[in-house]
Amino acid sequence: MRAIILSATTGGGHMRAANAIKNYIIDNELNSVVEILDTLEYINPILNKTITEGYTYLATRTPIVYKAVYNTANNKIVTQLISNINSLISKKLLPLLDFFKPDILITTHPFSTEMASRLKSSGRIKMPILCVMTDYAPHRTWINDNIDGYIVSNDGMINSMKDMGVDEKIIYPYGIPIEDTFYTKRDKNIILKEMGLNPNLPTILIMAGSFGVDNILKIYKDILLLDINFQIIIITGKNQGLYDVLESFIYGEGIDKISEFLMRHKYIRKLKLFNYANSNYWKKKRKFKKSSKIGKKKETRIIYFTNEVDKYMQVADLIITKPGGLTVTEALASNLPMAIFDAIPGQEEENADFLVNNNMAVKIDEANGGVGIIKELLQNREELDSMRESCKTFSKTDSLEKILELIKKKIIIGN
């Protein structure tokens, strides 16, 4: 089998889904050759940088504008305009496809799906195309002609996609693909003891994601003030600035410094003079005490970028996270209830609504009493266990297996 997976780096989850599919095929299909192509980067690095940074800016700095763009892009006329633009640049993929000669194309990003669709519609390629949608509600930018199958996260998406003109026969609710490690059960007690944490205390996992610092610090500050005993694991990802600031808070500065920082940063950010990773302020202020008021009240562990997110999800009782499609799917596979904050307008808001409506998550917002809902969940084990069972019921443990079988079927029949 020869397969090319067309993806893009906007949002992060698209490439993780692509890697999960690639690794599973290579591990389970002999003599297979699978390559992942960052489509926009391959076509034009400047275009990729512009789109990626534009997405990040709109989503984090001007969410109202981003929501308007998202809703507008769900309009059929606007979608056609985007299609015409993609048609002009998709031809640049042809030399690579002619050289590699894949048996199938798999796409995990709307732009990549559109490009593959345009090439097939023009007759320039013949191989089957499978589209893997990485959210919990459909959007018209994913929907294109000459796509031979849509792999979606849940059955509830089928009717909406039918309304968009998709034949129900090519919609496969197999779930969003994630690495198999998330379905491998680990010994919670052993892992917590290795981390110096207490297996008898509730554990909250905070996933910082790729956006922002202020929101994480505010949530961390607020949950520290909850008058209930628990412990915390924070994964900062490759956000070095957030890691440095949290390290300074936890090992030396104390909770009052969090408030000071949030006020200071709100002002300095407006002047565009502040850089977390290179801040002389924090380098001078660090004390790195082995114990602090924060550490004594809520034992905390900070994790930088890690390939073992599955391990930390499996030892947690609750995760505080943004509702990105892949992170949500990984949490569901780990049977881990979610507390959701700062959903990006559009797809993340739709993901959040899906989770809340299916008793798998709660929202941290003023309407729900802020982080007070965390205390309520930790004190109500029956409710938390109910949410965990809902996650377990929805988890798609055989997603990759079904996707591989579908790939082989589409290669054999050609569509």
Backbone torsions as a table, in degrees:
resi	resn	phi	psi	omega
1	MET	NA	133.2	175.9
2	ARG	-120.7	119.1	-176.2
3	ALA	-133.2	142.6	170.6
4	ILE	-116.9	131.3	177.1
5	ILE	-105.9	116.3	179.8
6	LEU	-93.6	123.1	-177.4
7	SER	-140.8	-166.7	176.6
8	ALA	-160.6	160.6	-171.9
9	THR	-92.8	-3.3	179.2
10	THR	-65.1	121.8	176.9
11	GLY	92.3	-23.0	175.1
12	GLY	88.6	-45.3	-173.9
13	GLY	-68.2	-27.2	-178.0
14	HIS	-61.7	-41.9	-179.9
15	MET	-72.5	-32.8	177.7
16	ARG	-65.5	-39.7	176.4
17	ALA	-63.9	-41.3	179.1
18	ALA	-61.4	-44.1	-179.6
19	ASN	-65.9	-37.2	178.3
20	ALA	-62.1	-43.2	179.3
21	ILE	-65.6	-46.6	-179.4
22	LYS	-58.1	-49.6	-176.7
23	ASN	-62.8	-38.6	-178.4
24	TYR	-68.6	-42.2	179.1
25	ILE	-62.0	-47.6	-178.2
26	ILE	-62.2	-38.1	-178.5
27	ASP	-74.4	-23.4	-171.0
28	ASN	-121.1	-5.7	-178.9
29	GLU	-126.3	111.2	-177.0
30	LEU	-63.1	146.3	175.4
31	ASN	59.1	28.8	178.7
32	SER	-91.3	147.0	176.1
33	VAL	-126.8	117.7	-176.6
34	VAL	-128.5	129.9	177.2
35	GLU	-125.1	141.6	175.5
36	ILE	-104.2	131.8	179.8
37	LEU	-118.3	120.1	170.7
38	ASP	-75.0	95.8	-165.2
39	THR	-57.7	-50.7	-177.0
40	LEU	-66.9	-38.7	178.3
41	GLU	-63.2	-40.1	-180.0
42	TYR	-66.6	-42.4	-176.6
43	ILE	-72.2	-45.5	-177.7
44	ASN	-163.8	104.8	-178.5
45	PRO	-56.9	-34.7	179.6
46	ILE	-68.3	-42.1	176.7
47	LEU	-61.4	-43.1	179.4
48	ASN	-60.7	-46.3	-179.9
49	LYS	-62.0	-42.2	-179.5
50	THR	-62.8	-47.0	-177.9
51	ILE	-68.2	-44.5	-177.6
52	THR	-64.1	-47.5	-179.9
53	GLU	-69.6	-33.8	177.1
54	GLY	-64.7	-41.6	177.1
55	TYR	-60.8	-47.2	-178.7
56	THR	-62.4	-44.1	-178.6
57	TYR	-64.2	-49.3	-178.4
58	LEU	-62.5	-43.4	-175.7
59	ALA	-67.5	-33.0	-174.2
60	THR	-101.4	-34.0	-174.4
61	ARG	-99.2	-32.6	-178.1
62	THR	-133.5	66.8	-175.5
63	PRO	-60.8	-30.5	178.9
64	ILE	-65.0	-42.6	177.8
65	VAL	-65.1	-42.4	179.9
66	TYR	-60.1	-42.5	179.8
67	LYS	-62.2	-39.2	178.6
68	ALA	-64.0	-41.7	178.1
69	VAL	-63.8	-44.3	-179.3
70	TYR	-60.4	-47.0	-179.2
71	ASN	-67.0	-38.5	178.6
72	THR	-64.7	-39.0	-179.5
73	ALA	-67.6	-14.8	177.7
74	ASN	-84.5	0.3	177.0
75	ASN	-84.8	136.1	-174.2
76	LYS	-60.8	-39.2	-178.7
77	ILE	-66.1	-44.2	179.5
78	VAL	-66.1	-38.8	177.6
79	THR	-59.3	-38.9	178.7
80	GLN	-64.9	-37.7	177.2
81	LEU	-62.8	-45.1	177.5
82	ILE	-60.9	-39.2	178.8
83	SER	-59.6	-42.5	-179.1
84	ASN	-66.0	-37.7	177.5
85	ILE	-66.2	-44.9	179.5
86	ASN	-62.1	-33.1	-179.6
87	SER	-60.3	-36.0	-177.8
88	LEU	-69.0	-34.6	-175.6
89	ILE	-97.4	-16.0	-176.9
90	SER	-65.3	-25.1	-178.5
91	LYS	-61.8	-22.8	-180.0
92	LYS	-68.3	-13.1	177.5
93	LEU	-80.6	-18.8	-171.8
94	LEU	-58.3	-45.9	179.7
95	PRO	-56.5	-40.5	179.6
96	LEU	-67.5	-44.1	-179.7
97	LEU	-65.3	-39.0	177.5
98	ASP	-64.5	-35.1	180.0
99	PHE	-74.5	-45.3	-174.5
100	PHE	-77.9	-32.7	-178.8
101	LYS	52.9	62.0	-179.5
102	PRO	-71.4	151.4	174.2
103	ASP	-79.7	-22.4	-176.6
104	ILE	-156.3	149.3	171.1
105	LEU	-109.4	135.9	176.0
106	ILE	-121.4	131.2	-179.0
107	THR	-118.7	142.8	179.1
108	THR	-127.6	19.1	-179.9
109	HIS	-147.5	142.3	-178.4
110	PRO	-56.6	-42.3	-179.6
111	PHE	-61.9	-43.0	-179.6
112	SER	-65.5	-38.7	178.4
113	THR	-62.7	-44.1	179.0
114	GLU	-61.1	-44.1	-179.6
115	MET	-62.6	-46.3	179.3
116	ALA	-61.8	-41.3	179.2
117	SER	-60.8	-45.0	-178.2
118	ARG	-65.2	-38.7	178.7
119	LEU	-65.8	-39.7	179.9
120	LYS	-72.9	-38.0	179.0
121	SER	-62.9	-32.2	180.0
122	SER	-83.6	-3.8	179.8
123	GLY	82.8	7.1	-177.5
124	ARG	-78.2	-23.7	173.7
125	ILE	-131.1	156.0	-175.9
126	LYS	-121.3	-19.7	-172.2
127	MET	-66.3	155.3	177.6
128	PRO	-65.1	152.9	179.7
129	ILE	-125.2	126.3	173.7
130	LEU	-111.9	131.4	179.1
131	CYS	-107.7	125.1	176.5
132	VAL	-104.4	111.0	-178.8
133	MET	-87.5	131.8	-168.5
134	THR	-108.1	27.6	174.7
135	ASP	-135.5	179.6	-173.2
136	TYR	-105.2	11.6	172.6
137	ALA	-149.4	145.7	-177.4
138	PRO	-79.0	157.3	173.6
139	HIS	-137.9	144.1	-171.8
140	ARG	-62.1	-23.3	-179.4
141	THR	-65.1	-20.0	176.7
142	TRP	-79.6	-21.3	-168.6
143	ILE	-90.0	122.7	-176.0
144	ASN	-145.0	162.8	176.0
145	ASP	-74.3	156.8	173.5
146	ASN	61.0	27.7	169.6
147	ILE	-93.8	130.7	-172.3
148	ASP	-91.3	-7.0	176.7
149	GLY	-176.1	140.2	175.0
150	TYR	-114.1	119.6	175.1
151	ILE	-95.4	118.7	-173.4
152	VAL	-122.1	167.1	-171.3
153	SER	-79.6	-25.9	-173.5
154	ASN	-158.1	158.3	-178.8
155	ASP	-62.9	-28.1	-177.8
156	GLY	-63.9	-16.4	-179.6
157	MET	-79.9	-16.6	-171.3
158	ILE	-62.1	-50.0	-177.6
159	ASN	-62.8	-40.4	178.5
160	SER	-62.7	-39.4	179.9
161	MET	-72.1	-32.9	174.3
162	LYS	-61.9	-39.9	177.4
163	ASP	-63.8	-24.1	178.0
164	MET	-88.0	1.4	175.8
165	GLY	100.2	9.7	-179.4
166	VAL	-87.5	134.7	176.5
167	ASP	-68.4	125.1	-178.1
168	GLU	-55.8	-28.6	-175.9
169	LYS	-66.4	-19.2	-178.7
170	ILE	-109.2	17.8	175.8
171	ILE	-104.4	122.0	-175.0
172	TYR	-120.6	105.3	-178.3
173	PRO	-80.7	63.9	-175.9
174	TYR	-87.9	-12.3	-177.8
175	GLY	99.1	157.6	177.9
176	ILE	-75.6	129.7	-177.3
177	PRO	-73.3	132.4	174.5
178	ILE	-133.7	166.6	-179.3
179	GLU	-61.3	142.4	-178.4
180	ASP	-58.4	-24.3	-176.4
181	THR	-59.6	-24.8	-179.2
182	PHE	-71.0	-15.6	178.6
183	TYR	-99.2	-1.3	179.6
184	THR	-89.0	120.9	-176.5
185	LYS	-77.9	138.5	179.9
186	ARG	-120.5	163.6	178.7
187	ASP	-84.3	106.9	-175.5
188	LYS	-59.6	-45.0	-176.7
189	ASN	-61.8	-43.0	-178.7
190	ILE	-63.0	-45.3	-177.1
191	ILE	-64.9	-43.6	-179.6
192	LEU	-65.0	-39.6	178.3
193	LYS	-65.3	-38.3	177.3
194	GLU	-62.5	-29.9	179.7
195	MET	-87.8	-0.7	-177.7
196	GLY	75.3	23.9	179.3
197	LEU	-106.5	165.2	-173.8
198	ASN	-95.0	115.1	179.8
199	PRO	-62.0	-16.7	-177.6
200	ASN	-92.5	-2.8	178.6
201	LEU	-102.5	146.5	172.4
202	PRO	-60.4	143.7	-179.0
203	THR	-119.7	125.9	175.9
204	ILE	-104.5	130.3	175.3
205	LEU	-104.2	130.0	175.6
206	ILE	-113.4	121.5	176.6
207	MET	-102.2	115.3	-173.4
208	ALA	-75.6	-29.6	-176.6
209	GLY	72.7	-171.2	-174.2
210	SER	-95.6	-3.5	-175.0
211	PHE	-113.8	133.7	162.5
212	GLY	80.1	161.7	175.9
213	VAL	-131.3	-44.7	-174.7
214	ASP	-54.6	-46.6	-175.2
215	ASN	-63.9	-39.8	178.7
216	ILE	-64.8	-45.2	-179.4
217	LEU	-62.9	-39.4	-179.6
218	LYS	-65.8	-44.7	178.2
219	ILE	-62.7	-42.7	-179.9
220	TYR	-61.2	-45.8	178.6
221	LYS	-59.3	-45.1	-175.5
222	ASP	-66.8	-40.4	-178.6
223	ILE	-74.9	-23.3	174.9
224	LEU	-63.6	-27.5	-176.3
225	LEU	-86.1	-5.9	178.3
226	LEU	-68.0	132.1	-176.7
227	ASP	-86.3	61.8	177.0
228	ILE	-149.3	147.0	-173.4
229	ASN	-90.7	125.1	174.3
230	PHE	-159.3	175.4	179.4
231	GLN	-126.2	161.9	-169.0
232	ILE	-131.9	139.0	168.6
233	ILE	-120.1	128.4	178.2
234	ILE	-118.1	123.7	173.9
235	ILE	-103.2	114.7	-176.3
236	THR	-88.9	-11.2	-173.0
237	GLY	65.7	-151.8	-178.0
238	LYS	-86.0	22.2	178.5
239	ASN	-86.1	85.2	-175.8
240	GLN	-61.7	-37.8	-179.9
241	GLY	-61.7	-44.6	178.8
242	LEU	-63.6	-42.3	178.9
243	TYR	-59.2	-46.6	-178.2
244	ASP	-62.1	-43.4	-178.0
245	VAL	-66.7	-45.2	178.9
246	LEU	-61.9	-40.8	179.0
247	GLU	-60.6	-40.9	179.4
248	SER	-66.4	-42.1	178.3
249	PHE	-61.2	-51.0	-169.9
250	ILE	-70.6	-37.8	-173.9
251	TYR	-103.3	7.3	178.8
252	GLY	-165.4	-32.8	-168.3
253	GLU	-90.6	-32.6	179.3
254	GLY	84.7	166.6	-171.3
255	ILE	-66.0	-30.1	178.6
256	ASP	-63.1	-30.9	-180.0
257	LYS	-71.0	-25.5	175.2
258	ILE	-64.0	-47.1	178.2
259	SER	-60.8	-42.4	179.8
260	GLU	-62.0	-42.9	-178.4
261	PHE	-65.2	-44.8	-178.2
262	LEU	-60.8	-41.7	177.8
263	MET	-68.1	-44.1	-179.3
264	ARG	-62.0	-45.6	-175.4
265	HIS	-69.5	-35.9	178.7
266	LYS	-58.1	-36.7	179.8
267	TYR	-79.6	-47.8	-175.0
268	ILE	-65.9	-36.2	-179.0
269	ARG	-60.0	-35.7	179.6
270	LYS	-63.6	-30.7	179.4
271	LEU	-84.6	-7.8	179.3
272	LYS	57.8	39.3	-178.4
273	LEU	-113.8	1.9	-170.3
274	PHE	-110.5	132.1	175.8
275	ASN	-130.9	118.6	-174.0
276	TYR	-58.2	-54.4	-169.0
277	ALA	-65.4	-29.3	-175.2
278	ASN	-109.6	15.9	-173.6
279	SER	-70.0	118.0	175.5
280	ASN	-65.8	-28.2	178.9
281	TYR	-56.8	-49.2	-175.8
282	TRP	-74.6	-32.9	178.0
283	LYS	-62.8	-37.3	-179.8
284	LYS	-75.8	-32.3	-172.1
285	LYS	-85.6	-14.3	-176.8
286	ARG	-61.9	139.2	175.9
287	LYS	-124.4	-27.4	176.8
288	PHE	51.9	50.5	174.8
289	LYS	-70.8	147.5	-179.3
290	LYS	-71.5	-24.6	176.9
291	SER	-134.2	154.4	179.9
292	SER	-154.4	172.2	178.3
293	LYS	-60.8	-38.5	179.4
294	ILE	-65.2	-49.5	-176.9
295	GLY	-59.2	-37.2	-178.5
296	LYS	-72.1	-32.9	-175.8
297	LYS	-81.6	-44.4	179.8
298	LYS	-139.3	101.7	-179.9
299	GLU	-58.4	129.7	-174.3
300	THR	-130.8	140.5	172.9
301	ARG	-122.3	130.6	178.5
302	ILE	-104.4	131.0	179.3
303	ILE	-118.3	127.3	175.0
304	TYR	-77.8	-162.1	179.8
305	PHE	-53.8	134.7	-177.9
306	THR	-144.2	147.9	173.2
307	ASN	-95.2	10.2	-178.3
308	GLU	-117.2	38.7	177.6
309	VAL	-56.8	-36.1	179.6
310	ASP	-56.9	-39.5	-179.6
311	LYS	-62.1	-45.5	-177.4
312	TYR	-72.2	-32.8	176.0
313	MET	-65.7	-35.9	-175.9
314	GLN	-75.4	-18.7	179.0
315	VAL	-96.0	-7.8	-176.1
316	ALA	-87.0	154.6	174.0
317	ASP	-97.6	-21.2	-178.5
318	LEU	-158.2	141.1	176.1
319	ILE	-115.2	135.1	172.5
320	ILE	-102.6	119.5	-171.9
321	THR	-157.5	162.4	165.9
322	LYS	-78.5	148.8	-173.5
323	PRO	-89.0	56.3	172.4
324	GLY	-68.1	147.8	-173.2
325	GLY	-56.6	-43.7	-177.5
326	LEU	-73.7	-41.6	178.3
327	THR	-61.7	-41.9	177.1
328	VAL	-59.5	-46.3	-178.2
329	THR	-64.1	-39.0	177.8
330	GLU	-65.0	-39.5	177.4
331	ALA	-66.0	-41.2	178.3
332	LEU	-62.3	-41.8	178.9
333	ALA	-63.0	-29.9	179.2
334	SER	-89.6	4.5	-178.3
335	ASN	54.0	44.6	-172.8
336	LEU	-112.1	112.3	176.7
337	PRO	-59.1	150.9	-173.7
338	MET	-120.2	143.9	166.7
339	ALA	-116.7	118.8	-167.5
340	ILE	-104.4	138.0	176.3
341	PHE	-135.6	157.9	171.4
342	ASP	47.6	47.4	176.4
343	ALA	-64.6	130.5	176.1
344	ILE	-65.2	132.1	177.9
345	PRO	-54.1	139.2	-177.5
346	GLY	105.3	-120.7	-171.2
347	GLN	-64.3	-38.7	-179.4
348	GLU	-71.4	-35.0	174.7
349	GLU	-62.3	-40.3	178.7
350	GLU	-67.8	-38.4	174.6
351	ASN	-60.3	-45.1	-178.8
352	ALA	-61.7	-44.4	179.6
353	ASP	-62.1	-40.8	178.4
354	PHE	-59.7	-45.4	-177.5
355	LEU	-67.3	-44.7	-179.5
356	VAL	-65.1	-43.4	-178.7
357	ASN	-65.5	-21.5	179.9
358	ASN	-107.0	18.5	173.6
359	ASN	60.1	37.9	178.4
360	MET	-114.5	-6.7	-176.9
361	ALA	-156.9	161.5	169.5
362	VAL	-125.4	159.2	177.9
363	LYS	-101.4	137.1	172.9
364	ILE	-93.6	99.8	176.0
365	ASP	-153.8	173.0	-176.0
366	GLU	-61.6	-32.5	-179.1
367	ALA	-64.4	-26.7	-180.0
368	ASN	-103.9	13.2	178.1
369	GLY	83.5	21.0	179.1
370	GLY	62.7	-140.8	-177.3
371	VAL	-74.9	-3.1	175.9
372	GLY	-58.2	-26.1	179.1
373	ILE	-67.8	-24.5	175.9
374	ILE	-65.3	-45.8	178.7
375	LYS	-60.3	-43.7	-179.6
376	GLU	-60.4	-41.8	-179.7
377	LEU	-67.1	-44.1	-178.3
378	LEU	-66.9	-26.6	178.4
379	GLN	-87.6	-12.8	-179.0
380	ASN	-117.1	83.7	-175.7
381	ARG	-62.8	-30.8	179.5
382	GLU	-63.1	-42.2	179.0
383	GLU	-66.5	-43.4	179.4
384	LEU	-63.9	-41.3	177.7
385	ASP	-66.0	-35.4	177.4
386	SER	-64.3	-42.0	177.5
387	MET	-65.4	-39.2	178.5
388	ARG	-62.6	-40.2	177.7
389	GLU	-65.5	-36.8	177.0
390	SER	-63.4	-41.9	177.0
391	CYS	-62.1	-43.2	-178.9
392	LYS	-63.1	-40.8	-179.9
393	THR	-63.5	-36.5	-175.6
394	PHE	-85.6	-20.3	-175.2
395	SER	-56.6	134.9	-177.5
396	LYS	-104.1	80.0	-173.9
397	THR	-68.4	-22.8	-177.4
398	ASP	-106.2	22.3	-176.3
399	SER	-57.8	-52.6	-176.7
400	LEU	-65.5	-37.3	177.8
401	GLU	-60.7	-45.8	179.7
402	LYS	-66.9	-37.8	179.5
403	ILE	-64.0	-42.2	178.9
404	LEU	-63.5	-41.7	178.2
405	GLU	-63.3	-38.7	178.4
406	LEU	-66.4	-41.3	178.1
407	ILE	-58.0	-48.4	-178.5
408	LYS	-63.2	-39.4	179.2
409	LYS	-64.1	-44.2	-179.3
410	LYS	-66.2	-34.4	177.6
411	ILE	-65.8	-41.6	-177.6
412	ILE	-66.7	-46.9	-176.0
413	ILE	-89.7	-15.0	174.8
414	GLY	85.4	-3.5	177.4
415	ASN	-162.7	NA	NA
